[in-house]
Amino acid sequence: MLLELKGITKNFGENRVLRGIDLAVPSGSAFGLLGRNGAGKTTMIRIVMEVFRPDSGQVLLDGKPFRRGMLRVGYLPEERGMYPKKTVIEQLIYFGELAGLKADAAKRNALSLLERLGMGETAGKKLMTLSKGNQQKIQFVATLIAEPELVVLDEPFSGLDPVNAMLLEDLVRELVERGSLVFFSSHQMNYIEEFCHEIAILNGGNIVREGKIAEMKRGHDRSRIIVRSPQVEQLAVFVRSQTGIARDVNLEDEAVTIQLTTQEKKPELLSMLAARGFDVDSFAVWEPSLQDIFVDATTSRHGTLEGGLA
């Protein structure tokens, strides 16, 4: 499957939130959406989910205008919405029926997912008696109960401790492996980097960076080298003494960061270290983190950020 946004615009009064968004999200992998507070991420998601209508443009599924009834959809909104005084199983069955399941199928799927998350004993409890993290897991179960083909997750790991986050991570991986189209937004860069091969960065209502994370990293400067060695001090002194190799050499713990004059100097540097007999544990090109890429993409021309991350 291929979900496409073509020329999507959305204004709220004089506030131009989305300014002609073009985006393609394929199934079989998780697609990450990043942006600062107010960048338009949630608005874009709500347009995909038909909560809002775009002012112009359209959402397509495999080239045809998308409607939620075309396939099974699971949506986890950033603002959670369940019923605190109802039992867990009551409302999971209810959400399953809303998604098109018969009551017995909804109950079966709900109990299976609760067991997967180590929460089988909560089925008969009222939601309000559970911790915030466990309520979040119940909301996740409601999202997946109908085995959706399109899954939209808005801040799915917010408020979860590492153990609970790992349980949900396994379910997300299974969705991807079985070919579901997983579209997720988060400000937690580690989850985006772990799950998503491709991302889009939204800034000021525009897509300012899009593509595979690995290719984005390789597109950055390749002339900074990190060398790890038990002989870091001697190694740093040696590199500084070599004319025309490095513009800068910094020593940090058991690593030396070397800014080469050009990236073509990498083989020469490696050969020199080997010839000198240094004990090198690793020799690697420095790669930016996803956060580095995000900050670079959303920094204004004057070098300041206009807002926070969302």
C-alpha positions in Angstrom: 0.0 0.0 0.0 1.0 3.6 -0.6 -0.5 6.5 1.3 0.0 9.8 -0.4 -0.6 13.4 0.6 -0.7 15.7 -2.4 -0.8 19.5 -2.2 -2.4 19.5 1.3 -3.1 23.0 2.7 -4.9 23.9 5.9 -5.6 27.3 7.4 -7.2 28.2 10.7 -8.3 31.8 10.1 -5.2 33.7 9.2 -2.9 31.0 10.6 -1.5 29.0 7.7 -0.8 25.6 9.3 0.0 23.4 6.2 1.3 24.9 3.0 1.1 22.4 0.2 2.3 19.2 1.8 3.4 16.4 -0.6 4.3 13.1 1.2 4.4 9.4 0.3 4.2 6.8 3.1 4.7 3.1 2.0 3.5 0.0 3.9 5.9 -2.5 5.3 7.9 0.1 7.2 7.4 2.7 9.8 7.4 6.3 8.6 8.3 9.0 11.1 7.0 12.5 11.2 9.0 15.1 13.2 8.4 18.8 13.9 8.5 21.4 16.5 5.5 22.6 18.6 3.0 24.1 16.2 4.7 22.8 13.1 1.5 21.1 11.9 2.1 17.5 12.7 -1.2 16.8 14.5 -3.2 18.8 11.9 -1.6 16.6 9.2 -2.5 13.4 11.1 -6.1 14.6 11.7 -6.5 15.3 8.0 -5.3 11.7 7.2 -7.8 10.4 9.8 -10.6 12.6 8.3 -11.0 14.6 11.5 -10.3 17.7 9.5 -10.9 18.4 5.8 -8.0 20.1 4.0 -8.6 23.4 2.4 -7.0 22.0 -0.8 -5.2 18.9 -1.9 -6.1 15.3 -1.3 -5.1 12.1 0.5 -4.7 9.0 -1.7 -4.4 5.3 -1.0 -2.8 3.5 -3.9 -3.7 6.3 -6.2 -7.4 6.6 -5.2 -9.0 9.1 -2.8 -8.6 7.8 0.7 -11.6 7.1 2.9 -11.3 5.4 6.3 -13.8 2.7 5.2 -11.3 1.5 2.6 -9.3 -0.5 5.1 -9.0 -1.2 8.8 -7.5 1.8 10.6 -6.0 2.1 14.1 -5.5 5.6 15.5 -3.7 6.5 18.7 -4.2 10.3 19.2 -1.9 12.4 21.3 -4.9 13.3 23.5 -6.1 10.0 24.9 -9.8 9.4 25.1 -11.2 6.5 27.0 -13.9 6.0 29.8 -12.4 6.1 33.3 -15.4 4.6 35.0 -15.9 1.7 32.6 -14.1 -1.6 32.9 -11.2 -2.3 30.6 -12.8 -5.2 28.8 -16.2 -3.3 28.4 -14.6 -0.5 26.5 -12.2 -2.6 24.5 -15.1 -4.6 23.2 -16.9 -1.3 22.5 -13.9 0.1 20.5 -13.6 -3.2 18.7 -17.2 -3.1 17.6 -16.7 0.5 16.4 -13.9 -0.8 14.3 -16.2 -3.4 12.7 -15.6 -6.5 14.9 -18.3 -8.7 16.4 -18.4 -8.6 20.2 -16.9 -12.1 20.6 -14.0 -11.3 18.2 -13.4 -8.0 19.9 -13.2 -9.7 23.3 -10.9 -12.5 22.0 -8.5 -9.9 20.5 -8.6 -7.7 23.6 -7.8 -10.5 26.0 -5.0 -11.7 23.7 -3.4 -8.3 23.5 -3.8 -7.7 27.3 -2.0 -11.0 27.9 0.8 -10.0 25.5 1.3 -6.8 27.6 1.2 -8.6 30.9 -2.2 -7.0 31.8 -4.6 -9.9 31.7 -5.7 -9.3 35.3 -6.8 -5.8 34.5 -9.7 -6.8 32.2 -12.4 -6.5 34.8 -11.0 -3.4 36.5 -12.2 0.1 35.9 -9.7 2.2 33.9 -9.4 4.9 36.5 -7.9 2.4 39.0 -4.9 1.8 36.7 -1.7 3.8 36.6 -1.1 6.3 33.8 1.3 4.0 32.1 -1.1 1.1 32.2 -3.9 3.3 30.9 -1.7 4.2 28.0 -1.2 0.5 27.2 -5.0 0.0 27.3 -5.3 2.8 24.7 -2.7 1.1 22.6 -4.7 -2.2 22.8 -7.8 -0.3 21.6 -5.8 1.0 18.7 -4.7 -2.5 17.6 -7.8 -4.5 18.5 -9.1 -4.8 14.9 -5.7 -5.8 13.4 -5.5 -2.5 11.5 -3.8 -2.2 8.1 -3.2 1.5 8.6 -1.8 2.5 12.0 -1.4 6.1 13.0 0.4 6.7 16.2 0.8 10.2 17.7 3.3 10.2 20.6 2.7 6.4 21.3 5.4 6.1 24.0 4.7 9.3 25.9 4.6 8.7 29.6 5.8 5.1 29.5 8.7 3.7 31.5 11.4 1.8 29.5 10.0 -1.7 30.3 6.5 -0.8 29.1 7.9 1.0 26.1 9.7 -2.2 25.1 6.5 -4.2 25.2 4.8 -1.7 22.9 7.9 -1.7 20.7 7.5 -5.4 20.0 3.9 -4.9 18.9 5.0 -2.0 16.5 7.7 -4.2 15.0 5.1 -6.9 14.4 2.8 -4.5 12.6 5.6 -3.5 10.3 6.7 -7.1 9.6 3.2 -8.1 8.6 3.0 -5.3 6.1 0.8 -2.7 7.9 1.3 0.9 7.0 2.6 2.5 10.2 2.8 6.3 10.4 4.1 7.7 13.6 4.9 11.0 15.1 7.0 11.5 18.2 9.4 14.0 19.7 11.4 11.1 21.2 14.2 10.8 18.6 15.4 7.5 19.9 12.2 5.8 19.0 12.0 7.4 15.6 15.6 6.4 14.8 15.0 2.9 16.1 11.8 2.2 14.1 11.8 4.4 11.0 13.8 4.0 7.9 12.3 7.1 6.4 11.2 10.4 8.0 9.8 13.7 7.1 10.6 16.9 9.0 7.9 19.5 9.1 8.7 23.1 9.8 6.5 26.1 9.4 3.9 24.1 7.5 6.4 22.8 5.0 8.3 19.6 4.6 11.9 20.7 4.9 13.6 17.4 4.9 12.4 14.0 3.7 14.0 10.6 3.0 15.9 7.7 4.5 17.6 8.4 7.8 20.8 6.6 6.6 21.0 8.7 3.5 20.5 11.9 5.5 23.4 11.0 7.7 25.7 10.2 4.8 24.8 13.5 3.3 26.5 15.4 6.1 30.2 16.2 6.4 32.3 13.0 6.2 35.6 14.5 7.2 35.3 14.2 10.9 36.9 11.0 12.2 36.5 9.3 15.7 39.4 7.1 16.6 39.3 5.0 19.8 42.5 3.7 21.2 44.2 3.0 24.6 46.9 5.4 23.3 44.7 8.4 22.7 47.2 11.0 24.1 50.1 9.8 22.0 47.8 9.4 19.0 46.5 13.0 19.3 50.1 14.4 19.6 51.1 12.4 16.5 48.2 13.6 14.4 48.7 17.2 15.4 52.4 16.9 14.2 51.4 15.8 10.7 51.2 18.7 8.2 48.2 18.9 6.0 46.2 16.1 7.6 43.9 17.7 10.2 42.4 21.1 10.9 41.5 20.2 14.5 42.2 17.4 16.9 40.3 17.0 20.2 40.9 14.5 23.0 37.8 13.0 24.8 38.2 10.1 27.3 39.4 7.2 25.1 38.6 8.8 21.8 40.3 11.3 19.5 38.1 13.5 17.3 40.0 14.5 14.2 38.7 17.1 11.7 40.5 16.3 8.5 41.4 19.0 6.0 39.3 17.0 3.4 37.5 13.7 3.6 39.9 12.3 1.0 42.5 12.2 3.8 40.8 9.3 5.5 42.9 6.5 3.9 46.1 8.4 4.4 45.4 9.0 8.1 44.5 5.3 8.6 47.7 4.2 6.9 49.8 6.6 9.0 48.4 5.3 12.2 48.9 1.7 11.2 52.5 2.4 10.0 53.2 4.1 13.4 52.0 1.0 15.2 49.1 2.6 17.2 46.7 0.2 18.9 43.5 1.3 17.2 40.2 -0.1 18.6 38.0 1.7 16.1 38.3 4.2 13.2 34.9 5.6 12.1 33.4 8.6 10.4 31.4 10.7 12.7 27.7 10.6 11.8 25.1 13.1 13.0 22.3 11.9 15.3 18.7 12.3 14.2 18.6 15.2 16.7 21.5 16.9 14.9 19.7 16.5 11.6 16.4 17.8 13.1 18.1 20.9 14.5 19.9 21.6 11.3 16.7 21.3 9.3 14.6 23.5 11.6 17.1 26.2 12.5 16.3 29.6 11.0 18.8 31.4 8.7 20.0 33.4 11.7 20.8 30.3 13.6 18.0 30.3 16.2 15.2 28.0 16.8 11.7 29.5 16.5 10.0 26.9 18.7 10.3 23.8 20.8 10.2 20.2 19.6 6.9 18.4 19.4 
